[in-house]
């Protein structure tokens, strides 16, 4: 993760009210970061953040579900 993408990941995680994040398994050519919560959170979809070089973005609902299926295997 570059310094630019790290700031973007931190910004997104802050808006998800995450207390931290960790790197998940890479998926479809990108780095994946998952939020950490110390308490129960009811956000709906299991959101993840995708990082491509200096760009970072929140997953769509469909991407989040596909990623969940991927890591479950």
C-alpha positions as CSV (number, residue, x, y, z in Angstrom):
1,X,0.0,0.0,0.0
2,X,1.3,3.4,-0.9
3,X,1.2,6.4,1.5
4,X,-1.6,7.9,-0.8
5,X,-3.7,4.8,-0.7
6,X,-3.1,4.3,3.0
7,X,-4.7,7.7,3.7
8,X,-7.6,6.8,1.5
9,X,-8.1,3.5,3.3
10,X,-8.0,5.2,6.7
11,X,-10.5,7.8,5.5
12,X,-12.9,5.0,4.3
13,X,-12.5,3.0,7.4
14,X,-13.2,6.1,9.6
15,X,-16.5,6.5,7.7
16,X,-17.3,2.9,8.4
17,X,-16.7,3.6,12.1
18,X,-14.0,0.9,12.1
19,X,-11.5,0.9,15.0
20,X,-8.8,-0.5,12.7
21,X,-8.3,-2.7,9.7
22,X,-6.2,-5.6,8.4
23,X,-5.1,-6.8,5.1
24,X,-7.2,-9.7,3.7
25,X,-6.5,-12.0,0.8
26,X,-5.7,-10.3,-2.5
27,X,-8.6,-10.6,-4.9
28,X,-8.9,-9.9,-8.6
29,X,-5.5,-8.2,-8.8
30,X,-6.0,-5.8,-5.9
31,X,-5.1,-5.6,-2.2
32,X,-8.1,-6.0,0.1
33,X,-8.5,-4.4,3.6
34,X,-11.1,-5.4,6.1
35,X,-12.4,-3.3,9.0
36,X,-12.0,-4.3,12.6
37,X,-14.7,-3.7,15.2
38,X,-14.4,-4.4,18.9
39,X,-18.2,-4.4,19.3
40,X,-21.1,-5.7,17.3
41,X,-21.8,-3.7,14.1
42,X,-24.8,-4.1,11.9
43,X,-23.8,-2.5,8.6
44,X,-25.6,-5.0,6.3
45,X,-23.1,-6.1,3.7
46,X,-19.6,-7.2,4.8
47,X,-17.8,-4.1,3.3
48,X,-14.1,-4.3,2.3
49,X,-11.8,-1.8,0.7
50,X,-10.0,-2.5,-2.5
51,X,-6.6,-0.9,-3.3
52,X,-5.2,-0.6,-6.8
53,X,-1.9,1.3,-6.7
54,X,-2.7,4.8,-5.3
55,X,-6.4,4.3,-5.6
56,X,-8.7,2.9,-2.8
57,X,-12.4,2.4,-2.9
58,X,-15.2,0.7,-0.9
59,X,-16.5,-2.5,-2.4
60,X,-20.0,-2.6,-3.9
61,X,-22.5,-5.0,-2.2
62,X,-22.0,-7.6,-5.0
63,X,-18.2,-7.4,-4.8
64,X,-18.4,-7.7,-1.0
65,X,-20.5,-10.9,-1.3
66,X,-18.2,-12.3,-4.0
67,X,-15.2,-11.6,-1.8
68,X,-16.9,-13.3,1.1
69,X,-17.5,-16.4,-1.0
70,X,-13.9,-16.3,-2.2
71,X,-12.4,-16.3,1.3
72,X,-14.9,-18.9,2.5
73,X,-13.4,-21.5,0.1
